Structure formats: structure tokens, C-alpha cells
Amino acid sequence: MFIIVLKALSKEFRGGLPWELLYADDLALLAESKAELMEKIKRWKEGMECKGLRVNMGKTKVMRCVVSNDQSVQAVDAVK
């Protein structure tokens, strides 16, 4: 039920799959650069706050991954 409401509230600023994944009360944002990720986080935070919801930045985590030549993905670091 929460996802249905969240999808309706975020319609104006949501980028869609595969770059934004909604699950329960969590959101996963994918980006190709740190600057692009920060812009997405800002857009979601401002959009949700305009609707009366709050994004808990203290619980927000960033994970950087690297894709090697053989197409395997390796988590490099996780930052809180």
C-alpha cells in the first residue's frame, strides 16, 4: 500500500526503472556519477518534503560499485 501512495506522490520527479527502485519504505537510486546521485537525492528530498513527507538523511547510505572488464560488479565502498 505504501508503494502505491509513494508512486502517486513522486510522479512529478521520479525517473523510473531501472534508476529508481521502490521497496516497502525504501528507495534505491542508481547513478553513473556522484554528482548525478546527489542531484537525484536532492530532487527526491525536496519532492517528498513538498508533499509533507520527510527523508531521513541520517539513515541514507551510498554504495559505490565498479564494473570490471569481464562485466562483474564489485562493491568498492559504502559510505553513510
N, CA, C and O atoms as a Tinker XYZ file with bonds, in Angstrom:
   320  protein
     1  N      0.834000   -1.183000    0.000000    73     2
     2  CA     0.000000    0.000000    0.000000    64     1     3
     3  C      0.886000    1.258000    0.000000    63     2     4     5
     4  O      0.607000    2.228000   -0.705000    81     3
     5  N      1.961000    1.220000    0.807000    73     3     6
     6  CA     2.844000    2.381000    0.890000    64     5     7
     7  C      3.451000    2.704000   -0.471000    63     6     8     9
     8  O      3.559000    3.874000   -0.837000    81     7
     9  N      3.847000    1.685000   -1.222000    73     7    10
    10  CA     4.460000    1.888000   -2.534000    64     9    11
    11  C      3.475000    2.550000   -3.485000    63    10    12    13
    12  O      3.866000    3.423000   -4.260000    81    11
    13  N      2.229000    2.162000   -3.445000    73    11    14
    14  CA     1.213000    2.770000   -4.316000    64    13    15
    15  C      1.097000    4.257000   -4.029000    63    14    16    17
    16  O      1.047000    5.069000   -4.952000    81    15
    17  N      1.055000    4.612000   -2.760000    73    15    18
    18  CA     0.972000    6.024000   -2.366000    64    17    19
    19  C      2.246000    6.756000   -2.751000    63    18    20    21
    20  O      2.187000    7.866000   -3.279000    81    19
    21  N      3.398000    6.147000   -2.492000    73    19    22
    22  CA     4.678000    6.777000   -2.817000    64    21    23
    23  C      4.819000    7.008000   -4.322000    63    22    24    25
    24  O      5.317000    8.055000   -4.738000    81    23
    25  N      4.393000    6.057000   -5.137000    73    23    26
    26  CA     4.445000    6.228000   -6.591000    64    25    27
    27  C      3.573000    7.398000   -7.031000    63    26    28    29
    28  O      3.972000    8.178000   -7.896000    81    27
    29  N      2.388000    7.525000   -6.445000    73    27    30
    30  CA     1.493000    8.632000   -6.800000    64    29    31
    31  C      2.082000    9.975000   -6.372000    63    30    32    33
    32  O      2.012000   10.950000   -7.121000    81    31
    33  N      2.660000   10.032000   -5.172000    73    31    34
    34  CA     3.226000   11.288000   -4.668000    64    33    35
    35  C      4.472000   11.718000   -5.424000    63    34    36    37
    36  O      4.750000   12.911000   -5.536000    81    35
    37  N      5.225000   10.752000   -5.945000    73    35    38
    38  CA     6.508000   11.065000   -6.573000    64    37    39
    39  C      6.431000   11.144000   -8.098000    63    38    40    41
    40  O      7.462000   11.226000   -8.766000    81    39
    41  N      5.244000   11.120000   -8.640000    73    39    42
    42  CA     5.066000   11.074000  -10.094000    64    41    43
    43  C      5.774000   12.216000  -10.824000    63    42    44    45
    44  O      6.322000   11.999000  -11.904000    81    43
    45  N      5.775000   13.429000  -10.259000    73    43    46
    46  CA     6.354000   14.591000  -10.944000    64    45    47
    47  C      7.877000   14.560000  -11.022000    63    46    48    49
    48  O      8.441000   15.128000  -11.956000    81    47
    49  N      8.559000   13.924000  -10.084000    73    47    50
    50  CA    10.023000   13.992000  -10.043000    64    49    51
    51  C     10.706000   12.632000  -10.141000    63    50    52    53
    52  O     11.933000   12.556000  -10.077000    81    51
    53  N      9.949000   11.583000  -10.291000    73    51    54
    54  CA    10.503000   10.237000  -10.367000    64    53    55
    55  C     11.086000    9.978000  -11.753000    63    54    56    57
    56  O     10.492000   10.374000  -12.756000    81    55
    57  N     12.242000    9.317000  -11.820000    73    55    58
    58  CA    12.878000    8.985000  -13.085000    64    57    59
    59  C     12.466000    7.622000  -13.613000    63    58    60    61
    60  O     12.524000    7.380000  -14.819000    81    59
    61  N     12.051000    6.729000  -12.724000    73    59    62
    62  CA    11.589000    5.412000  -13.144000    64    61    63
    63  C     12.670000    4.352000  -13.164000    63    62    64    65
    64  O     13.839000    4.616000  -12.882000    81    63
    65  N     12.247000    3.144000  -13.506000    73    63    66
    66  CA    13.147000    1.996000  -13.571000    64    65    67
    67  C     14.109000    2.154000  -14.733000    63    66    68    69
    68  O     13.731000    2.769000  -15.731000    81    67
    69  N     15.284000    1.657000  -14.670000    73    67    70
    70  CA    15.916000    0.916000  -13.584000    64    69    71
    71  C     16.643000    1.822000  -12.602000    63    70    72    73
    72  O     17.301000    1.325000  -11.688000    81    71
    73  N     16.543000    3.128000  -12.764000    73    71    74
    74  CA    17.343000    4.077000  -11.987000    64    73    75
    75  C     16.784000    4.368000  -10.602000    63    74    76    77
    76  O     17.504000    4.870000   -9.740000    81    75
    77  N     15.524000    4.063000  -10.379000    73    75    78
    78  CA    14.912000    4.267000   -9.058000    64    77    79
    79  C     14.059000    3.047000   -8.725000    63    78    80    81
    80  O     13.119000    2.721000   -9.450000    81    79
    81  N     14.388000    2.384000   -7.634000    73    79    82
    82  CA    13.682000    1.181000   -7.229000    64    81    83
    83  C     13.014000    1.420000   -5.878000    63    82    84    85
    84  O     13.675000    1.808000   -4.915000    81    83
    85  N     11.718000    1.191000   -5.808000    73    83    86
    86  CA    10.964000    1.352000   -4.570000    64    85    87
    87  C     10.657000   -0.019000   -3.993000    63    86    88    89
    88  O     10.229000   -0.925000   -4.709000    81    87
    89  N     10.884000   -0.165000   -2.673000    73    87    90
    90  CA    10.567000   -1.411000   -1.991000    64    89    91
    91  C     10.191000   -1.076000   -0.559000    63    90    92    93
    92  O     10.987000   -0.492000    0.177000    81    91
    93  N      8.974000   -1.447000   -0.160000    73    91    94
    94  CA     8.446000   -1.120000    1.173000    64    93    95
    95  C      8.649000    0.368000    1.417000    63    94    96    97
    96  O      8.150000    1.181000    0.638000    81    95
    97  N      9.362000    0.754000    2.468000    73    95    98
    98  CA     9.581000    2.188000    2.712000    64    97    99
    99  C     11.002000    2.598000    2.333000    63    98   100   101
   100  O     11.520000    3.592000    2.843000    81    99
   101  N     11.632000    1.834000    1.438000    73    99   102
   102  CA    12.995000    2.120000    0.999000    64   101   103
   103  C     13.011000    2.545000   -0.462000    63   102   104   105
   104  O     12.114000    2.224000   -1.241000    81   103
   105  N     14.051000    3.271000   -0.800000    73   103   106
   106  CA    14.265000    3.728000   -2.165000    64   105   107
   107  C     15.729000    3.497000   -2.512000    63   106   108   109
   108  O     16.617000    3.860000   -1.741000    81   107
   109  N     15.981000    2.901000   -3.655000    73   107   110
   110  CA    17.352000    2.739000   -4.152000    64   109   111
   111  C     17.487000    3.596000   -5.402000    63   110   112   113
   112  O     16.719000    3.453000   -6.353000    81   111
   113  N     18.470000    4.488000   -5.390000    73   111   114
   114  CA    18.744000    5.346000   -6.543000    64   113   115
   115  C     20.038000    4.895000   -7.185000    63   114   116   117
   116  O     21.022000    4.650000   -6.486000    81   115
   117  N     20.056000    4.781000   -8.495000    73   115   118
   118  CA    21.251000    4.392000   -9.238000    64   117   119
   119  C     21.702000    5.568000  -10.082000    63   118   120   121
   120  O     20.881000    6.265000  -10.679000    81   119
   121  N     23.014000    5.787000  -10.131000    73   119   122
   122  CA    23.564000    6.886000  -10.917000    64   121   123
   123  C     24.941000    6.504000  -11.423000    63   122   124   125
   124  O     25.589000    5.610000  -10.877000    81   123
   125  N     25.381000    7.181000  -12.462000    73   123   126
   126  CA    26.693000    6.899000  -13.019000    64   125   127
   127  C     27.782000    7.796000  -12.469000    63   126   128   129
   128  O     28.961000    7.568000  -12.737000    81   127
   129  N     27.410000    8.821000  -11.698000    73   127   130
   130  CA    28.408000    9.692000  -11.078000    64   129   131
   131  C     27.883000   10.166000   -9.730000    63   130   132   133
   132  O     26.684000   10.113000   -9.457000    81   131
   133  N     28.806000   10.631000   -8.897000    73   131   134
   134  CA    28.425000   11.153000   -7.589000    64   133   135
   135  C     27.542000   12.387000   -7.740000    63   134   136   137
   136  O     26.574000   12.553000   -6.998000    81   135
   137  N     27.873000   13.254000   -8.698000    73   135   138
   138  CA    27.089000   14.471000   -8.918000    64   137   139
   139  C     25.659000   14.133000   -9.333000    63   138   140   141
   140  O     24.708000   14.754000   -8.859000    81   139
   141  N     25.512000   13.158000  -10.210000    73   139   142
   142  CA    24.175000   12.736000  -10.654000    64   141   143
   143  C     23.386000   12.154000   -9.482000    63   142   144   145
   144  O     22.191000   12.418000   -9.347000    81   143
   145  N     24.047000   11.366000   -8.636000    73   143   146
   146  CA    23.384000   10.787000   -7.470000    64   145   147
   147  C     22.932000   11.870000   -6.508000    63   146   148   149
   148  O     21.806000   11.828000   -6.012000    81   147
   149  N     23.796000   12.838000   -6.239000    73   147   150
   150  CA    23.433000   13.920000   -5.312000    64   149   151
   151  C     22.246000   14.720000   -5.848000    63   150   152   153
   152  O     21.396000   15.153000   -5.069000    81   151
   153  N     22.176000   14.919000   -7.155000    73   151   154
   154  CA    21.045000   15.627000   -7.755000    64   153   155
   155  C     19.751000   14.823000   -7.586000    63   154   156   157
   156  O     18.698000   15.396000   -7.305000    81   155
   157  N     19.826000   13.516000   -7.755000    73   155   158
   158  CA    18.643000   12.677000   -7.566000    64   157   159
   159  C     18.181000   12.692000   -6.115000    63   158   160   161
   160  O     16.985000   12.794000   -5.841000    81   159
   161  N     19.126000   12.591000   -5.190000    73   159   162
   162  CA    18.769000   12.633000   -3.770000    64   161   163
   163  C     18.107000   13.964000   -3.439000    63   162   164   165
   164  O     17.096000   14.002000   -2.738000    81   163
   165  N     18.667000   15.039000   -3.935000    73   163   166
   166  CA    18.100000   16.373000   -3.692000    64   165   167
   167  C     16.674000   16.472000   -4.262000    63   166   168   169
   168  O     15.770000   16.986000   -3.604000    81   167
   169  N     16.487000   15.975000   -5.492000    73   167   170
   170  CA    15.172000   16.030000   -6.132000    64   169   171
   171  C     14.139000   15.235000   -5.340000    63   170   172   173
   172  O     13.017000   15.700000   -5.138000    81   171
   173  N     14.519000   14.023000   -4.885000    73   171   174
   174  CA    13.599000   13.217000   -4.086000    64   173   175
   175  C     13.301000   13.875000   -2.744000    63   174   176   177
   176  O     12.148000   13.927000   -2.317000    81   175
   177  N     14.336000   14.377000   -2.080000    73   175   178
   178  CA    14.149000   15.004000   -0.761000    64   177   179
   179  C     13.211000   16.197000   -0.869000    63   178   180   181
   180  O     12.254000   16.304000   -0.102000    81   179
   181  N     13.476000   17.091000   -1.809000    73   179   182
   182  CA    12.625000   18.276000   -1.978000    64   181   183
   183  C     11.208000   17.888000   -2.398000    63   182   184   185
   184  O     10.233000   18.461000   -1.912000    81   183
   185  N     11.100000   16.919000   -3.297000    73   183   186
   186  CA     9.779000   16.483000   -3.751000    64   185   187
   187  C      8.945000   15.879000   -2.640000    63   186   188   189
   188  O      7.755000   16.170000   -2.529000    81   187
   189  N      9.554000   15.043000   -1.820000    73   187   190
   190  CA     8.828000   14.423000   -0.708000    64   189   191
   191  C      8.446000   15.451000    0.350000    63   190   192   193
   192  O      7.347000   15.402000    0.902000    81   191
   193  N      9.365000   16.389000    0.631000    73   191   194
   194  CA     9.067000   17.408000    1.634000    64   193   195
   195  C      7.927000   18.320000    1.184000    63   194   196   197
   196  O      7.153000   18.794000    2.016000    81   195
   197  N      7.816000   18.568000   -0.112000    73   195   198
   198  CA     6.696000   19.367000   -0.638000    64   197   199
   199  C      5.357000   18.665000   -0.410000    63   198   200   201
   200  O      4.318000   19.319000   -0.324000    81   199
   201  N      5.383000   17.340000   -0.314000    73   199   202
   202  CA     4.174000   16.544000   -0.088000    64   201   203
   203  C      3.931000   16.270000    1.396000    63   202   204   205
   204  O      2.979000   15.574000    1.747000    81   203
   205  N      4.786000   16.813000    2.269000    73   203   206
   206  CA     4.603000   16.630000    3.702000    64   205   207
   207  C      5.319000   15.420000    4.282000    63   206   208   209
   208  O      5.118000   15.087000    5.450000    81   207
   209  N      6.153000   14.755000    3.483000    73   207   210
   210  CA     6.915000   13.603000    3.976000    64   209   211
   211  C      8.355000   14.014000    4.232000    63   210   212   213
   212  O      8.808000   15.047000    3.739000    81   211
   213  N      9.076000   13.206000    5.007000    73   211   214
   214  CA    10.445000   13.540000    5.374000    64   213   215
   215  C     11.384000   12.417000    4.951000    63   214   216   217
   216  O     11.098000   11.237000    5.155000    81   215
   217  N     12.508000   12.804000    4.358000    73   215   218
   218  CA    13.562000   11.850000    4.019000    64   217   219
   219  C     14.585000   11.900000    5.146000    63   218   220   221
   220  O     15.130000   12.962000    5.445000    81   219
   221  N     14.846000   10.760000    5.770000    73   219   222
   222  CA    15.790000   10.703000    6.876000    64   221   223
   223  C     17.210000   10.598000    6.313000    63   222   224   225
   224  O     17.668000    9.505000    5.980000    81   223
   225  N     17.892000   11.716000    6.210000    73   223   226
   226  CA    19.237000   11.736000    5.646000    64   225   227
   227  C     20.237000   11.008000    6.551000    63   226   228   229
   228  O     21.276000   10.548000    6.077000    81   227
   229  N     19.936000   10.902000    7.835000    73   227   230
   230  CA    20.810000   10.181000    8.760000    64   229   231
   231  C     20.858000    8.683000    8.461000    63   230   232   233
   232  O     21.846000    8.023000    8.784000    81   231
   233  N     19.807000    8.140000    7.849000    73   231   234
   234  CA    19.765000    6.720000    7.512000    64   233   235
   235  C     20.154000    6.470000    6.056000    63   234   236   237
   236  O     20.172000    5.325000    5.603000    81   235
   237  N     20.460000    7.528000    5.333000    73   235   238
   238  CA    20.810000    7.412000    3.922000    64   237   239
   239  C     22.220000    6.864000    3.777000    63   238   240   241
   240  O     23.141000    7.315000    4.458000    81   239
   241  N     22.389000    5.893000    2.891000    73   239   242
   242  CA    23.696000    5.278000    2.664000    64   241   243
   243  C     24.016000    5.312000    1.176000    63   242   244   245
   244  O     23.121000    5.270000    0.332000    81   243
   245  N     25.301000    5.388000    0.871000    73   243   246
   246  CA    25.772000    5.390000   -0.503000    64   245   247
   247  C     26.735000    4.222000   -0.668000    63   246   248   249
   248  O     27.622000    4.014000    0.161000    81   247
   249  N     26.555000    3.461000   -1.743000    73   247   250
   250  CA    27.469000    2.374000   -2.050000    64   249   251
   251  C     27.998000    2.597000   -3.467000    63   250   252   253
   252  O     27.225000    2.791000   -4.406000    81   251
   253  N     29.303000    2.568000   -3.605000    73   251   254
   254  CA    29.931000    2.757000   -4.918000    64   253   255
   255  C     30.394000    1.399000   -5.432000    63   254   256   257
   256  O     31.064000    0.646000   -4.725000    81   255
   257  N     30.026000    1.101000   -6.667000    73   255   258
   258  CA    30.395000   -0.170000   -7.293000    64   257   259
   259  C     31.186000    0.091000   -8.559000    63   258   260   261
   260  O     31.036000    1.127000   -9.207000    81   259
   261  N     32.029000   -0.867000   -8.897000    73   259   262
   262  CA    32.840000   -0.792000  -10.111000    64   261   263
   263  C     32.555000   -2.022000  -10.954000    63   262   264   265
   264  O     32.530000   -3.144000  -10.447000    81   263
   265  N     32.342000   -1.804000  -12.242000    73   263   266
   266  CA    32.142000   -2.914000  -13.172000    64   265   267
   267  C     33.470000   -3.171000  -13.877000    63   266   268   269
   268  O     34.043000   -2.271000  -14.490000    81   267
   269  N     33.953000   -4.415000  -13.782000    73   267   270
   270  CA    35.238000   -4.749000  -14.402000    64   269   271
   271  C     35.047000   -5.110000  -15.874000    63   270   272   273
   272  O     33.920000   -5.174000  -16.365000    81   271
   273  N     36.148000   -5.342000  -16.565000    73   271   274
   274  CA    36.105000   -5.684000  -17.989000    64   273   275
   275  C     35.302000   -6.944000  -18.275000    63   274   276   277
   276  O     34.705000   -7.066000  -19.345000    81   275
   277  N     35.280000   -7.881000  -17.333000    73   275   278
   278  CA    34.513000   -9.115000  -17.551000    64   277   279
   279  C     33.050000   -8.955000  -17.100000    63   278   280   281
   280  O     32.332000   -9.944000  -16.955000    81   279
   281  N     32.617000   -7.709000  -16.881000    73   279   282
   282  CA    31.244000   -7.345000  -16.521000    64   281   283
   283  C     30.832000   -7.773000  -15.115000    63   282   284   285
   284  O     29.643000   -7.747000  -14.799000    81   283
   285  N     31.779000   -8.166000  -14.264000    73   283   286
   286  CA    31.438000   -8.465000  -12.879000    64   285   287
   287  C     31.394000   -7.164000  -12.090000    63   286   288   289
   288  O     32.156000   -6.235000  -12.360000    81   287
   289  N     30.498000   -7.107000  -11.120000    73   287   290
   290  CA    30.302000   -5.909000  -10.312000    64   289   291
   291  C     30.947000   -6.132000   -8.951000    63   290   292   293
   292  O     30.779000   -7.184000   -8.335000    81   291
   293  N     31.677000   -5.143000   -8.499000    73   291   294
   294  CA    32.383000   -5.237000   -7.221000    64   293   295
   295  C     32.053000   -4.008000   -6.387000    63   294   296   297
   296  O     32.257000   -2.881000   -6.837000    81   295
   297  N     31.543000   -4.216000   -5.172000    73   295   298
   298  CA    31.288000   -3.104000   -4.262000    64   297   299
   299  C     32.630000   -2.609000   -3.767000    63   298   300   301
   300  O     33.423000   -3.378000   -3.224000    81   299
   301  N     32.887000   -1.314000   -3.955000    73   299   302
   302  CA    34.176000   -0.745000   -3.574000    64   301   303
   303  C     34.128000   -0.193000   -2.162000    63   302   304   305
   304  O     35.003000   -0.487000   -1.348000    81   303
   305  N     33.128000    0.591000   -1.872000    73   303   306
   306  CA    32.988000    1.130000   -0.528000    64   305   307
   307  C     31.559000    1.530000   -0.261000    63   306   308   309
   308  O     30.785000    1.776000   -1.186000    81   307
   309  N     31.217000    1.592000    0.995000    73   307   310
   310  CA    29.908000    2.040000    1.427000    64   309   311
   311  C     30.120000    3.198000    2.375000    63   310   312   313
   312  O     30.932000    3.117000    3.296000    81   311
   313  N     29.396000    4.265000    2.150000    73   311   314
   314  CA    29.534000    5.482000    2.942000    64   313   315
   315  C     28.201000    5.806000    3.567000    63   314   316   317
   316  O     27.163000    5.695000    2.914000    81   315
   317  N     28.214000    6.200000    4.812000    73   315   318
   318  CA    26.977000    6.569000    5.484000    64   317   319
   319  C     26.639000    7.986000    5.170000    63   318   320
   320  O     25.625000    8.498000    5.642000    81   319
